Amino acid sequence: MAPLLVLPFLGVSGCKPADAPSVPLESGTYQFQWKDAEFASSDGFPVRVEIADKRMRIINERTHREVPVGELDEGELMWHAKTGQWILGHAETDKLAPSVGGCGGADPFVVDFEARVIWTCMWGP
């Protein structure tokens, strides 16, 4: 009989993304702020957010400089394990985006549920 080979436990691999937590808010309509990360100290402007399970719509109801009135974005709420943040994604690959927050051009927007802020890099203060 061959001897038993025992390998040391090396822990969790960094290759597999962490399980996503549950979306922190129930389906419904909420008030958030739309803020530009390049002008983080600015108040931004209020937007209506509609959540339906893992889907989110962001609607601007007021004229604010060059920001259009109407739907600003719509997508799936995804957990970005690399940064430990919620994002608004449009493709499964957004979960693995190298950066988030909108400042890298095609970066997914960050959704801060605690502060109720959508972080972008569009339409500054």
C-alpha positions in Angstrom: 0.0 0.0 0.0 1.3 3.5 -0.9 2.0 6.0 1.9 -0.6 8.6 2.5 0.4 12.0 1.1 -0.6 14.9 3.3 -0.5 18.4 1.9 -0.6 21.6 4.0 -3.7 23.7 4.0 -2.9 26.8 1.9 -6.1 28.8 2.5 -8.6 30.2 0.0 -7.4 30.8 -3.5 -7.4 34.4 -4.7 -8.6 33.2 -8.1 -12.3 32.6 -7.2 -14.4 35.6 -6.5 -15.9 35.9 -3.1 -19.6 35.2 -2.7 -21.7 38.3 -3.1 -23.6 39.6 -0.1 -27.3 40.2 -0.4 -28.4 43.5 -1.9 -28.7 45.8 1.1 -32.0 47.4 0.2 -35.4 45.8 -0.6 -37.1 46.3 -3.9 -38.6 49.8 -4.0 -38.0 53.5 -4.8 -35.3 55.5 -3.0 -33.6 58.9 -3.0 -29.8 58.8 -3.7 -27.3 61.5 -4.6 -25.5 61.3 -8.0 -21.9 62.4 -7.2 -18.8 62.8 -9.4 -15.7 61.2 -7.8 -13.6 64.0 -9.3 -15.6 66.5 -7.2 -16.2 64.4 -4.1 -16.7 67.3 -1.8 -19.6 68.6 -4.0 -23.2 67.7 -3.0 -24.0 66.2 -6.4 -27.7 66.2 -7.2 -30.6 64.0 -6.1 -31.8 61.1 -8.2 -34.6 58.6 -7.9 -33.4 55.0 -7.7 -35.7 52.1 -8.4 -34.6 48.7 -7.2 -36.3 45.5 -8.4 -34.4 42.5 -6.9 -30.9 42.9 -8.4 -31.9 45.5 -11.1 -31.5 49.2 -10.6 -32.7 52.2 -12.6 -31.4 55.7 -11.9 -33.7 58.6 -12.9 -32.9 62.3 -12.8 -36.2 64.3 -12.3 -34.7 67.8 -12.3 -32.8 70.0 -14.7 -29.2 70.2 -13.4 -26.7 71.9 -15.7 -26.0 69.6 -18.7 -27.5 66.5 -17.1 -30.5 65.2 -19.0 -33.8 64.7 -17.3 -34.9 61.0 -17.4 -33.1 57.7 -17.0 -29.3 58.2 -16.5 -28.5 54.4 -16.2 -30.0 51.0 -15.7 -28.3 47.7 -14.9 -27.7 44.9 -12.6 -26.4 45.3 -9.0 -23.2 43.4 -8.7 -20.7 42.8 -5.9 -17.2 43.9 -7.0 -15.1 41.6 -4.8 -11.7 43.2 -5.6 -12.9 46.6 -4.1 -15.6 45.3 -1.7 -18.2 47.6 -3.3 -21.5 47.3 -5.0 -21.5 48.4 -8.7 -24.1 48.9 -11.4 -23.0 46.4 -14.1 -24.0 45.8 -17.7 -22.1 42.6 -18.3 -20.9 39.7 -16.1 -17.3 40.8 -16.7 -18.0 44.0 -14.8 -17.6 42.0 -11.6 -14.0 41.7 -12.5 -13.4 45.2 -13.8 -9.8 46.4 -12.9 -11.3 49.7 -11.6 -14.8 51.0 -10.7 -16.4 54.4 -10.2 -16.7 55.7 -13.7 -13.3 57.5 -13.9 -11.6 54.9 -16.2 -14.0 55.6 -19.1 -16.0 52.4 -19.1 -15.8 51.7 -15.3 -19.0 50.6 -13.7 -20.6 53.1 -11.3 -20.2 52.5 -7.6 -23.4 52.2 -5.6 -22.9 53.2 -1.9 -26.0 51.9 -0.2 -25.0 53.2 3.3 -24.5 56.8 2.2 -27.1 56.5 -0.6 -24.7 57.8 -3.3 -24.1 56.7 -6.9 -20.4 57.5 -7.6 -19.6 58.4 -11.2 -17.1 60.5 -13.2 -19.7 62.3 -15.3 -21.5 65.6 -15.0 -19.5 67.3 -12.3 -20.8 69.8 -9.7 
